[in-house]
């Protein structure tokens, strides 16, 4: 058991060391987090928020109104006034200045799913490209937070109540396109599973790698509710992890029907996992 645990920690440190090999774009670059839905990013955001950092949750460059807009979250969650009509980019820069005044950092969680997966908010015409880092330029440092593609798809299928393999195929194609862009950009990649195995070590290394200050208050993540995503009990569909209020690696959901077995064997998801070093 001790040897196995030692190997797990060694693998974790190896992954994070590789991520830290990418230097910041600028000294004060804003961490821009690309992450797909059902990848554990809500948990990550809650931990970062508990440290006192300003976290934008599921924001997207094409959406400048409603809960996904930086201005809405600034006003309703972060106690920052931003005039109406302010552009997405200028909202980000205003929030970054405010974070510095509070001796904290701004972290942007991009709603990456909206760039690749057709839905009503993108009028069923996704751009199929990562966009936010091009808008922010050298002001940001893009990074990625990922989860095993098969587990992500199993969770996505349950949450959205998939009924057919066709829905899986649409998802898998979109997810692989997303992962290929992460790979092409050679972004630092952090894994949800590493966070679950050793949260304290993960956050020490994560904060160092992205250039933000570490605070042990991440452990108070359970009190954070001002965040989009899987926030049970606000979201009654809350995941197994959120309902337990404990950070731990959960076993894979069992493939009990044809659709679930198709997810486990899907070649595009397997290819995505290979690119993500799973």
Backbone bond lengths (Angstrom), bond angles and torsions (degrees), N, CA, C in turn:
res aa  C-N    CA-C-N  psi(-1)  N-CA   C-N-CA  omega(-1)  CA-C   N-CA-C  phi
1 X - - - 1.463 - - 1.523 111.18 -
2 X 1.367 117.47 -46.23 1.456 121.26 -179.43 1.521 110.85 -64.28
3 X 1.341 116.64 -39.34 1.457 119.76 179.04 1.519 110.96 -64.36
4 X 1.338 115.70 -42.17 1.465 120.27 179.80 1.519 110.41 -63.17
5 X 1.341 116.61 -42.09 1.463 120.45 179.27 1.519 110.61 -64.50
6 X 1.352 115.25 -39.28 1.457 119.83 178.04 1.512 112.07 -62.35
7 X 1.337 116.31 -40.30 1.465 120.03 178.39 1.527 110.96 -65.49
8 X 1.349 115.47 -37.61 1.465 119.51 179.25 1.526 110.89 -63.70
9 X 1.335 117.05 -45.15 1.456 120.30 179.03 1.522 111.62 -65.27
10 X 1.327 115.64 -37.20 1.471 119.38 178.25 1.519 110.41 -63.05
11 X 1.341 116.82 -42.23 1.461 120.75 178.97 1.526 110.63 -65.28
12 X 1.344 116.15 -40.61 1.459 121.12 178.14 1.518 110.73 -59.77
13 X 1.335 116.77 -48.95 1.466 120.23 -178.79 1.521 111.26 -63.73
14 X 1.332 116.31 -37.12 1.460 120.14 179.23 1.524 110.84 -62.65
15 X 1.343 116.98 -43.80 1.464 120.64 179.21 1.519 111.12 -61.75
16 X 1.324 116.64 -46.52 1.455 120.14 -175.47 1.523 110.93 -71.09
17 X 1.329 118.23 -34.68 1.452 120.50 175.78 1.520 110.67 -60.02
18 X 1.345 116.55 -39.92 1.462 119.96 178.04 1.521 110.47 -64.20
19 X 1.341 116.93 -38.74 1.465 120.26 179.63 1.521 111.29 -64.19
20 X 1.337 117.03 -36.24 1.457 120.20 -176.17 1.511 112.15 -77.37
21 X 1.311 119.47 -5.12 1.451 122.12 178.85 1.526 111.47 -71.34
22 X 1.332 117.96 -12.61 1.466 121.94 -179.93 1.530 108.36 -92.10
23 X 1.348 119.43 112.34 1.470 120.92 -178.88 1.519 111.57 -71.19
24 X 1.337 118.32 154.56 1.462 121.09 177.47 1.530 111.59 -59.68
25 X 1.335 116.27 150.12 1.456 120.95 177.75 1.526 110.14 -66.82
26 X 1.328 117.44 -44.43 1.462 122.91 172.91 1.515 107.05 -136.99
27 X 1.321 115.73 167.29 1.463 119.84 -177.12 1.524 111.58 -58.15
28 X 1.332 116.22 -41.26 1.458 120.41 -176.90 1.525 111.86 -109.62
29 X 1.307 116.80 32.36 1.462 120.46 -177.81 1.529 110.70 -61.95
30 X 1.334 115.81 139.29 1.464 122.09 179.86 1.526 109.27 -79.98
31 X 1.330 119.28 124.99 1.465 119.77 175.14 1.528 110.83 -62.78
32 X 1.322 115.87 122.58 1.467 123.19 178.71 1.520 107.33 -112.82
33 X 1.315 115.79 112.55 1.454 121.48 -170.85 1.520 110.96 -99.57
34 X 1.326 116.17 111.14 1.458 121.10 173.07 1.531 108.03 -88.44
35 X 1.332 115.88 127.74 1.462 118.80 -178.99 1.526 109.97 -159.72
36 X 1.325 116.16 140.67 1.463 122.90 179.95 1.526 109.65 -83.87
37 X 1.319 115.79 152.72 1.469 120.51 175.87 1.528 110.78 -58.89
38 X 1.312 116.51 148.47 1.475 124.59 179.60 1.528 111.92 69.01
39 X 1.344 115.93 27.32 1.471 120.53 -179.86 1.520 113.28 -107.42
40 X 1.322 117.51 5.22 1.461 120.69 179.67 1.516 113.76 90.13
41 X 1.335 117.45 10.22 1.465 119.81 -175.34 1.520 112.53 -71.72
42 X 1.320 118.02 -27.68 1.469 119.16 176.25 1.526 110.02 -61.53
43 X 1.317 116.54 -41.77 1.465 120.73 176.90 1.525 110.52 -62.16
44 X 1.320 117.08 -46.47 1.460 121.22 178.04 1.530 110.46 -58.19
45 X 1.327 116.64 -46.14 1.465 120.74 -179.73 1.525 112.02 -61.44
46 X 1.325 116.30 -40.97 1.460 119.94 -179.48 1.528 111.10 -64.61
47 X 1.313 116.35 -38.50 1.470 119.99 178.26 1.525 110.83 -66.34
48 X 1.327 116.91 -42.81 1.464 120.72 178.93 1.522 110.83 -66.53
49 X 1.325 116.71 -38.02 1.469 120.52 176.61 1.522 111.17 -65.10
50 X 1.322 116.81 -38.30 1.463 120.67 179.21 1.526 111.15 -63.41
51 X 1.335 117.26 -26.95 1.465 121.10 175.97 1.526 111.47 -72.66
52 X 1.328 116.93 -12.32 1.453 120.87 -179.39 1.512 114.51 101.32
53 X 1.333 116.66 -1.03 1.457 119.83 178.29 1.527 110.00 -72.61
54 X 1.333 116.00 155.97 1.459 121.72 175.86 1.521 107.90 -87.85
55 X 1.314 117.07 118.19 1.455 121.33 -175.77 1.521 109.77 -118.35
56 X 1.328 116.01 121.55 1.461 120.67 171.35 1.511 108.12 -88.07
57 X 1.301 116.78 129.49 1.455 122.11 -170.28 1.521 111.55 -110.20
58 X 1.346 116.53 120.29 1.468 122.02 176.33 1.525 112.00 52.17
59 X 1.318 116.19 53.00 1.459 119.98 175.63 1.526 109.09 -98.92
60 X 1.332 115.88 156.87 1.465 119.66 -176.19 1.521 109.01 -146.70
61 X 1.333 116.41 140.90 1.466 121.04 -173.73 1.518 112.89 -61.87
62 X 1.323 118.63 -22.44 1.468 120.87 -178.57 1.522 112.71 -90.16
63 X 1.333 117.52 -2.01 1.467 121.08 -176.91 1.525 109.43 -120.27
64 X 1.322 117.28 114.42 1.465 120.28 -178.59 1.533 112.25 -124.17
65 X 1.332 115.23 27.01 1.469 119.90 174.16 1.521 108.32 -150.40
66 X 1.329 116.12 158.25 1.462 119.29 -178.95 1.513 112.49 79.84
67 X 1.325 116.19 -173.82 1.470 121.37 -171.38 1.523 113.64 -64.22
68 X 1.328 118.24 -23.29 1.459 120.30 -179.31 1.531 112.62 -83.43
69 X 1.312 117.84 -6.02 1.463 121.74 -177.69 1.525 110.92 -84.41
70 X 1.330 118.29 139.06 1.466 120.71 177.94 1.523 113.52 -55.88
71 X 1.341 116.69 -39.09 1.466 119.40 -178.22 1.523 111.00 -64.55
72 X 1.341 118.39 -40.67 1.465 121.33 179.63 1.526 109.87 -62.59
73 X 1.321 117.29 -46.65 1.460 120.32 -178.78 1.524 111.46 -67.92
74 X 1.353 116.52 -36.35 1.463 119.88 177.61 1.524 110.58 -60.85
75 X 1.321 116.15 -45.21 1.466 121.23 -176.74 1.524 112.11 -71.74
76 X 1.316 116.95 -45.89 1.469 121.16 -170.99 1.524 114.41 -88.99
77 X 1.319 117.46 -23.84 1.467 119.53 -174.74 1.521 114.35 -119.89
78 X 1.332 116.91 -31.38 1.467 119.52 -170.33 1.523 113.40 -108.86
79 X 1.330 117.41 1.17 1.479 122.44 178.19 1.525 112.18 57.08
80 X 1.318 115.50 43.79 1.462 121.59 178.45 1.525 107.88 -124.99
81 X 1.338 116.84 124.05 1.465 120.28 179.27 1.522 109.84 -87.71
82 X 1.327 115.66 126.70 1.452 122.14 176.19 1.531 107.05 -128.54
83 X 1.330 118.20 126.45 1.472 120.79 -177.27 1.524 112.04 -59.79
84 X 1.323 116.11 147.22 1.455 120.22 176.39 1.525 109.46 -62.95
85 X 1.309 116.31 149.65 1.452 120.77 -179.41 1.520 114.11 87.49
86 X 1.332 116.77 -5.16 1.464 120.08 178.23 1.517 109.69 -68.48
87 X 1.308 117.51 135.70 1.464 121.26 -178.07 1.519 111.20 -68.37
88 X 1.324 115.35 161.52 1.473 120.83 178.87 1.519 110.50 -54.88
89 X 1.322 117.30 -48.23 1.467 121.19 -177.86 1.521 111.37 -63.18
90 X 1.334 117.67 -44.89 1.464 120.38 -178.86 1.523 112.22 -67.99
91 X 1.324 116.95 -29.91 1.475 119.85 172.47 1.525 109.91 -61.26
92 X 1.327 115.96 -44.26 1.459 120.89 179.82 1.525 110.52 -61.34
93 X 1.331 117.26 -46.55 1.463 121.21 -178.11 1.529 111.33 -65.01
94 X 1.345 116.88 -37.31 1.460 120.86 176.81 1.528 110.60 -64.40
95 X 1.316 117.31 -43.83 1.464 121.23 179.23 1.526 111.05 -66.28
96 X 1.309 117.21 -35.88 1.465 120.25 178.70 1.527 110.57 -64.44
97 X 1.333 116.54 -40.80 1.460 120.29 177.45 1.524 111.07 -64.01
98 X 1.339 116.36 -40.04 1.464 120.73 178.27 1.521 111.14 -64.31
99 X 1.338 116.45 -41.66 1.466 120.05 179.04 1.529 111.09 -59.83
100 X 1.317 116.83 -41.19 1.468 120.36 178.97 1.518 110.84 -63.50
101 X 1.330 117.22 -38.67 1.460 120.22 178.09 1.522 111.41 -63.08
102 X 1.316 116.18 -29.62 1.471 120.75 179.33 1.529 112.09 -90.23
103 X 1.335 116.98 5.52 1.468 122.64 -178.09 1.529 111.47 59.61
104 X 1.310 114.72 36.34 1.453 121.33 176.28 1.530 108.26 -131.00
105 X 1.315 116.72 -175.22 1.459 121.13 -178.93 1.524 110.44 -121.15
106 X 1.312 115.30 154.23 1.458 121.76 171.55 1.512 108.33 -94.33
107 X 1.324 116.42 133.43 1.466 122.06 173.98 1.526 107.45 -124.14
108 X 1.321 116.75 129.66 1.462 121.37 -179.38 1.514 108.96 -105.11
109 X 1.329 117.01 121.31 1.463 120.16 171.62 1.539 107.25 -97.64
110 X 1.313 116.00 105.21 1.458 121.09 177.83 1.525 110.00 -69.19
111 X 1.329 116.52 139.00 1.464 121.04 176.40 1.525 107.74 -85.09
112 X 1.315 115.10 74.63 1.464 122.33 -169.18 1.519 112.98 -63.53
113 X 1.304 117.57 -32.04 1.462 120.85 179.75 1.521 111.32 -54.23
114 X 1.327 116.60 -35.66 1.458 121.26 -177.65 1.530 112.86 -66.54
115 X 1.324 117.04 -18.62 1.469 120.67 179.63 1.526 112.61 -83.86
116 X 1.339 117.01 -18.52 1.461 119.79 -172.83 1.526 114.73 -126.03
117 X 1.316 117.18 -23.63 1.463 121.08 -172.95 1.529 109.43 -109.90
118 X 1.318 117.43 120.64 1.460 122.34 -175.82 1.531 111.35 -62.60
119 X 1.339 115.84 131.15 1.466 121.30 177.49 1.526 108.12 -157.99
120 X 1.318 116.40 177.16 1.462 119.11 -174.65 1.519 113.05 -66.75
121 X 1.340 117.95 -30.04 1.455 119.67 -178.28 1.530 113.05 -71.78
122 X 1.320 117.20 -25.97 1.471 118.43 173.93 1.532 111.16 -103.74
123 X 1.351 114.91 16.53 1.469 122.53 177.97 1.542 111.57 56.78
124 X 1.328 114.32 31.43 1.466 122.61 178.60 1.532 112.18 58.30
125 X 1.341 114.68 29.02 1.464 120.62 176.34 1.532 108.47 -137.22
126 X 1.326 117.30 72.83 1.468 120.12 -179.59 1.527 111.51 -63.58
127 X 1.321 115.41 152.13 1.467 120.39 -178.06 1.525 112.45 -73.72
128 X 1.346 116.03 -23.24 1.474 122.33 -178.04 1.521 112.32 60.98
129 X 1.323 115.54 34.86 1.466 119.24 174.75 1.526 109.98 -155.45
130 X 1.318 115.31 150.54 1.454 120.91 174.37 1.526 107.72 -75.48
131 X 1.328 117.08 129.64 1.454 120.34 -168.89 1.517 115.64 -116.76
132 X 1.313 117.96 -36.81 1.464 121.12 -166.43 1.525 112.81 -60.07
133 X 1.326 118.46 -38.80 1.467 119.40 -177.50 1.526 111.74 -66.85
134 X 1.340 116.93 -27.54 1.462 119.36 176.33 1.522 111.47 -72.15
135 X 1.324 116.72 -33.04 1.468 120.97 178.50 1.529 110.67 -72.06
136 X 1.327 116.92 -42.06 1.464 120.99 -176.11 1.524 113.10 -84.55
137 X 1.320 117.67 -21.36 1.455 121.06 178.39 1.519 112.76 60.91
138 X 1.325 116.15 -137.76 1.466 120.76 -175.78 1.526 112.92 -73.15
139 X 1.342 117.66 -2.92 1.464 120.76 176.97 1.526 112.07 -70.85
140 X 1.331 117.16 -17.25 1.463 120.19 -174.88 1.517 111.81 -124.15
141 X 1.316 113.72 163.27 1.451 121.62 171.31 1.516 108.38 -124.74
142 X 1.340 119.25 104.49 1.466 120.50 -179.00 1.524 112.34 -73.30
143 X 1.315 115.11 137.36 1.458 123.13 175.64 1.530 107.05 -138.99
144 X 1.312 116.77 172.66 1.467 120.07 -179.24 1.523 110.37 -132.93
145 X 1.322 114.39 144.93 1.466 122.23 175.15 1.521 106.52 -125.53
146 X 1.322 116.92 118.87 1.461 120.59 -169.89 1.530 111.59 -128.22
147 X 1.311 113.28 165.12 1.460 122.25 176.26 1.517 107.92 -132.35
148 X 1.313 117.03 154.25 1.458 120.89 175.13 1.527 109.14 -47.41
149 X 1.338 116.38 126.25 1.465 122.02 -172.28 1.526 112.51 -59.38
150 X 1.309 117.15 -35.65 1.461 120.12 -179.14 1.528 110.84 -69.53
151 X 1.321 116.81 -43.97 1.464 119.90 176.74 1.520 110.90 -63.98
152 X 1.326 115.83 -39.08 1.465 120.33 177.83 1.527 110.52 -60.79
153 X 1.334 116.27 -44.99 1.468 120.36 -178.92 1.528 111.61 -67.88
154 X 1.321 117.62 -40.15 1.467 120.53 178.02 1.531 110.69 -61.15
155 X 1.323 116.27 -41.36 1.459 120.77 178.63 1.529 110.66 -68.29
156 X 1.333 116.14 -42.79 1.463 121.70 179.45 1.533 110.15 -61.09
157 X 1.331 115.84 -42.10 1.467 120.86 -179.15 1.520 111.16 -63.40
158 X 1.334 116.82 -42.46 1.459 120.20 -179.89 1.528 110.90 -68.38
159 X 1.324 115.86 -43.77 1.458 120.54 -177.01 1.529 111.46 -64.05
160 X 1.344 116.04 -40.73 1.463 120.43 -176.66 1.538 112.98 -98.56
161 X 1.324 116.08 5.65 1.467 122.22 174.19 1.541 111.91 54.83
162 X 1.325 114.75 54.26 1.467 118.89 176.50 1.519 110.75 -57.73
163 X 1.333 115.11 145.49 1.458 121.14 179.09 1.533 112.56 -119.77
164 X 1.331 117.99 -10.17 1.463 119.14 -173.38 1.519 111.98 -145.05
165 X 1.332 115.18 158.24 1.459 121.47 175.89 1.526 110.26 -66.81
166 X 1.317 117.07 -27.03 1.462 120.10 177.47 1.531 110.69 -58.43
167 X 1.322 117.75 -41.02 1.463 120.58 177.87 1.528 110.69 -62.20
168 X 1.314 115.82 -38.30 1.460 120.52 175.82 1.518 110.35 -61.49
169 X 1.320 117.81 -46.83 1.463 121.34 -176.49 1.532 111.74 -62.70
170 X 1.331 115.96 -38.33 1.472 119.84 177.09 1.526 109.91 -64.09
171 X 1.324 115.49 -45.63 1.461 120.71 178.91 1.522 111.02 -61.32
172 X 1.327 116.96 -49.10 1.470 121.60 -175.08 1.526 111.54 -61.32
173 X 1.329 116.92 -40.57 1.468 120.51 178.88 1.530 110.34 -64.62
174 X 1.337 116.37 -42.89 1.468 120.64 179.91 1.526 110.67 -66.68
175 X 1.327 116.27 -42.13 1.462 120.22 -178.06 1.531 111.03 -65.88
176 X 1.321 116.86 -41.63 1.461 120.07 179.20 1.530 110.80 -65.15
177 X 1.323 117.60 -38.86 1.470 121.00 177.26 1.527 110.49 -60.55
178 X 1.328 115.89 -41.38 1.470 121.83 177.03 1.528 111.11 -61.86
179 X 1.310 116.45 -47.85 1.461 120.63 -177.67 1.526 111.41 -65.79
180 X 1.320 117.00 -37.29 1.464 120.19 177.88 1.522 110.88 -61.44
181 X 1.334 117.26 -36.42 1.461 119.21 178.29 1.521 111.50 -71.30
182 X 1.327 117.24 -38.70 1.460 119.93 174.59 1.523 109.89 -57.50
183 X 1.321 115.10 -45.17 1.461 120.86 -178.46 1.524 111.39 -64.76
184 X 1.329 116.62 -42.72 1.464 120.79 -178.53 1.527 111.61 -64.72
185 X 1.333 116.75 -35.00 1.462 121.29 -179.92 1.530 112.42 -79.34
186 X 1.342 115.81 -10.72 1.473 121.43 -179.41 1.537 111.55 53.95
187 X 1.325 114.57 46.56 1.459 119.71 -179.54 1.527 110.96 -76.05
188 X 1.334 117.28 151.31 1.473 119.39 167.66 1.525 108.50 -60.73
189 X 1.327 116.98 130.70 1.469 121.09 -177.30 1.519 109.79 -118.77
190 X 1.314 115.76 126.90 1.459 122.61 175.72 1.526 108.68 -111.24
191 X 1.334 115.39 146.16 1.462 121.00 -172.93 1.532 111.27 -110.61
192 X 1.302 114.90 133.20 1.473 122.31 177.05 1.530 111.16 -54.98
193 X 1.308 116.69 -39.91 1.459 120.77 -177.61 1.528 111.73 -62.73
194 X 1.343 116.92 -33.51 1.463 120.44 178.09 1.525 110.99 -69.14
195 X 1.323 116.25 -37.39 1.457 120.35 174.76 1.522 110.50 -59.91
196 X 1.317 117.06 -42.39 1.468 120.95 -177.63 1.528 112.40 -69.05
197 X 1.332 117.42 -34.00 1.461 120.42 -175.93 1.527 111.99 -71.20
198 X 1.323 117.08 -41.68 1.466 119.82 -175.65 1.535 108.20 -151.18
199 X 1.340 117.59 80.04 1.471 121.15 -173.59 1.527 113.97 -57.13
200 X 1.315 117.51 -44.58 1.466 120.15 -177.31 1.527 111.10 -59.93
201 X 1.326 116.41 -49.55 1.459 120.08 179.35 1.522 110.96 -63.80
202 X 1.328 116.09 -40.84 1.461 120.09 179.53 1.520 110.89 -56.96
203 X 1.347 117.60 -48.47 1.459 120.16 -174.71 1.524 112.41 -71.69
204 X 1.309 117.49 -34.32 1.465 119.33 174.55 1.520 109.75 -59.02
205 X 1.328 116.54 -48.17 1.458 121.09 -177.45 1.529 111.65 -73.52
206 X 1.321 117.30 -39.20 1.464 121.07 179.79 1.527 110.34 -61.33
207 X 1.324 116.97 -49.13 1.458 120.58 -178.42 1.522 111.04 -62.20
208 X 1.326 116.51 -40.40 1.456 119.90 177.43 1.518 111.13 -63.22
209 X 1.324 116.27 -42.22 1.460 121.20 -175.81 1.522 112.81 -67.23
210 X 1.335 116.98 -36.47 1.470 119.58 -176.38 1.520 112.68 -97.82
211 X 1.337 116.77 -1.08 1.457 120.17 173.54 1.508 115.81 81.84
212 X 1.339 117.74 33.38 1.457 120.87 175.54 1.527 108.79 -122.16
213 X 1.329 115.84 161.22 1.458 119.96 -176.77 1.524 111.10 -79.65
214 X 1.314 115.28 139.47 1.468 121.03 177.01 1.519 109.88 -89.57
215 X 1.338 115.96 136.06 1.462 122.54 173.84 1.529 107.92 -131.90
216 X 1.311 116.58 136.87 1.463 120.41 -176.69 1.528 112.85 -69.47
217 X 1.335 117.46 -7.94 1.467 120.61 179.98 1.525 113.02 -68.32
218 X 1.338 118.16 -1.26 1.470 119.43 175.45 1.522 110.45 -53.18
219 X 1.324 116.34 -27.51 1.462 120.87 -177.04 1.530 112.45 -66.19
220 X 1.318 117.08 -14.42 1.464 121.10 178.93 1.524 111.54 -89.59
221 X 1.335 118.00 21.65 1.464 121.44 -175.63 1.529 113.15 -57.53
222 X 1.309 117.48 -25.75 1.457 120.68 -177.47 1.525 114.16 -63.01
223 X 1.332 117.29 -21.85 1.468 120.14 -178.76 1.527 112.58 -85.68
224 X 1.341 117.42 -7.64 1.458 121.39 -176.46 1.527 110.44 -86.01
225 X 1.331 116.40 123.80 1.468 120.24 178.37 1.522 112.47 -124.95
226 X 1.330 117.23 -14.70 1.461 120.29 -178.40 1.519 110.18 -84.75
227 X 1.310 114.29 74.04 1.457 122.14 -177.69 1.524 107.73 -157.74
228 X 1.320 116.51 143.16 1.458 119.96 177.26 1.515 109.85 -85.16
229 X 1.328 115.72 157.17 1.463 120.11 179.31 1.515 111.34 116.32
230 X 1.317 115.13 -144.38 1.452 121.31 -173.94 1.523 109.81 -87.58
231 X 1.338 116.86 87.30 1.457 121.21 -173.50 1.522 111.12 -117.15
232 X 1.309 116.81 57.01 1.464 121.97 176.44 1.531 109.15 -56.45
233 X 1.362 121.52 136.84 1.458 126.21 10.16 1.527 115.51 -88.99
234 X 1.374 118.20 -0.15 1.461 118.30 175.56 1.518 109.74 -58.06
235 X 1.329 115.93 -42.78 1.456 121.90 174.86 1.525 107.50 -98.53
236 X 1.319 118.25 106.96 1.455 121.29 -173.94 1.527 113.17 -68.57
237 X 1.353 116.46 -10.09 1.457 119.72 175.52 1.521 111.56 -85.96
238 X 1.322 117.78 7.51 1.452 122.85 -170.65 1.525 115.12 -37.44
239 X 1.316 115.90 142.74 1.457 121.59 -176.91 1.523 111.44 -70.49
240 X 1.334 115.00 169.77 1.467 119.79 177.40 1.520 111.08 -59.91
241 X 1.343 116.56 -41.77 1.460 120.83 -177.24 1.521 111.73 -65.64
242 X 1.339 116.99 -43.18 1.452 120.66 -178.23 1.524 110.67 -67.64
243 X 1.302 117.42 -37.86 1.457 120.49 -178.97 1.527 112.65 -66.09
244 X 1.328 117.38 -30.62 1.455 119.65 -179.58 1.517 112.22 -80.20
245 X 1.359 117.32 -20.61 1.461 122.78 -177.39 1.525 111.32 58.34
246 X 1.320 116.73 25.92 1.459 122.87 178.30 1.520 107.88 -129.76
247 X 1.341 116.47 136.92 1.459 119.75 177.94 1.516 109.19 -86.01
248 X 1.305 116.29 114.73 1.452 120.59 177.86 1.521 109.02 -159.10
249 X 1.323 115.21 155.21 1.454 121.21 177.70 1.521 108.60 -77.47
250 X 1.317 116.59 120.71 1.456 121.32 -179.11 1.523 110.28 -93.47
251 X 1.314 117.58 148.56 1.470 119.52 177.19 1.512 110.97 -66.14
252 X 1.331 116.12 151.75 1.461 120.52 179.35 1.529 110.02 -62.77
253 X 1.326 115.44 140.82 1.457 119.50 175.43 1.533 109.24 -61.10
254 X 1.301 117.14 140.90 1.459 121.02 -179.63 1.527 110.98 -71.78
255 X 1.326 115.13 139.26 1.466 120.83 176.72 1.520 108.07 -85.03
256 X 1.315 116.84 96.49 1.464 121.34 -171.81 1.527 112.99 -102.52
257 X 1.333 117.79 -4.25 1.457 119.17 179.04 1.526 110.10 -140.84
258 X 1.306 116.75 178.06 1.462 121.43 -176.06 1.523 111.66 -60.70
259 X 1.331 116.58 -43.10 1.454 120.42 -178.82 1.525 111.23 -61.92
260 X 1.301 116.86 -46.55 1.459 120.05 -179.25 1.529 111.73 -65.37
261 X 1.307 116.14 -38.78 1.471 118.55 177.26 1.525 110.54 -66.40
262 X 1.324 116.68 -33.37 1.460 120.52 177.18 1.529 110.94 -66.62
263 X 1.312 116.52 -34.94 1.464 120.45 176.92 1.525 110.13 -63.26
264 X 1.313 116.04 -47.40 1.461 120.72 -176.84 1.528 111.63 -61.84
265 X 1.328 117.10 -33.72 1.466 120.98 -176.37 1.526 113.68 -98.16
266 X 1.323 118.06 2.21 1.463 120.75 -174.98 1.537 111.45 -63.92
267 X 1.313 117.00 126.67 1.460 121.46 -174.34 1.529 112.39 -71.19
268 X 1.329 117.69 -33.48 1.466 119.22 179.01 1.529 111.50 -67.66
269 X 1.323 116.56 -38.17 1.456 119.71 176.52 1.525 110.92 -68.26
270 X 1.310 116.08 -37.59 1.458 119.33 177.13 1.523 111.21 -65.14
271 X 1.335 116.39 -38.73 1.463 120.61 176.62 1.526 110.43 -63.87
272 X 1.327 116.55 -41.20 1.460 120.40 177.48 1.522 110.72 -59.95
273 X 1.329 116.58 -43.08 1.463 120.44 178.93 1.528 111.80 -61.89
274 X 1.315 116.23 -37.63 1.464 119.54 178.09 1.526 110.36 -62.80
275 X 1.317 117.15 -43.91 1.460 121.10 179.25 1.523 112.10 -65.35
276 X 1.353 116.16 -30.75 1.452 121.24 -179.02 1.538 112.68 -88.15
277 X 1.330 116.25 5.56 1.477 122.54 176.93 1.528 112.97 68.69
278 X 1.331 116.54 34.92 1.465 120.19 172.86 1.520 109.09 -91.35
